[in-house]
Amino acid sequence: MAIYRFRISFEDFDEVVREIDIKSNQTFEDLHRAVHRSTGYVAEKSSSFFVSTDNWIKGDEIAFLPNQRKIDRGVTLMEKAKLSSFIEDPHQKFYYIYNFDRPFDFHVELVKIILETDPNLEYPVLIKSTGEAPKIIEKDNFGAVAVAATPASTDFDFLNEMDFVPEDTEELEAMGGRGINAEEKADDDTEDEGDDSDDFSDDDNGYDEEDFDSKDDY
């Protein structure tokens, strides 16, 4: 029985590479799960391999957890598709999309065919790993993940994250005044603490309106 060695790389992060040995009679689902044991991603996501040309143009689809439209169309399922049935070239390529809800695209290329299995190995097996797989931010947890990257705050941290410019009066108005500069507000609080009464109150300690009118330079 032959062993296929596949080189798997992220389309947008080509420095992240995995090489996996897998038996020719194993399935695309076996390869799918092996890839994500090596990336740390959850394998239970709708994904597909596509038979590819040398220029990474997608052809026939081999799907995992397909939607109803694909099922009705009679798409080939990973769990039923043996790798050997789709190898037509010693450098066969597959275009692979992981997680259609928040996809990552991969290039999968057959780089070596080994004619004998190693009895000491359990296939599929990771042969080489280069680079750290990029983090995935799930849609449902976007806010939580974003906050986790920096200390949580309910004050002005969210403004900093958005590169908010306090001088932008249009944004201040749109926020209903919530963009008041913290330093200015602190000064206002200090003045309030220093004055026990309103300057324009009827208190005898305040200034009467006549006092202001009597000052020529006021």
HELIX and SHEET records of a PDB file:
HELIX    1   1 PHE A   28  THR A   39  1                                  12    
HELIX    2   2 GLN A   68  ARG A   73  1                                   6    
HELIX    3   3 MET A   78  LYS A   80  5                                   3    
HELIX    4   4 LEU A   83  PHE A   86  5                                   4    
HELIX    5   5 PHE A  142  ALA A  148  1                                   7    
HELIX    6   6 ASP A  157  GLU A  161  1                                   5    
HELIX    7   7 THR A  169  ALA A  174  1                                   6    
HELIX    8   8 ALA A  182  GLY A  194  1                                  13    
HELIX    9   9 GLU A  209  ASP A  213  1                                   5    
SHEET    1   A 8 THR A  76  LEU A  77  0                                        
SHEET    2   A 8 LYS A  58  PHE A  64  1                                        
SHEET    3   A 8 SER A  47  SER A  52 -1                                        
SHEET    4   A 8 LYS A  93  TYR A  98 -1                                        
SHEET    5   A 8 PHE A 104  ILE A 114 -1                                        
SHEET    6   A 8 ILE A   3  PHE A  10 -1                                        
SHEET    7   A 8 VAL A  17  LYS A  23 -1                                        
SHEET    8   A 8 VAL A 125  THR A 130 -1                                        
END                                                                             
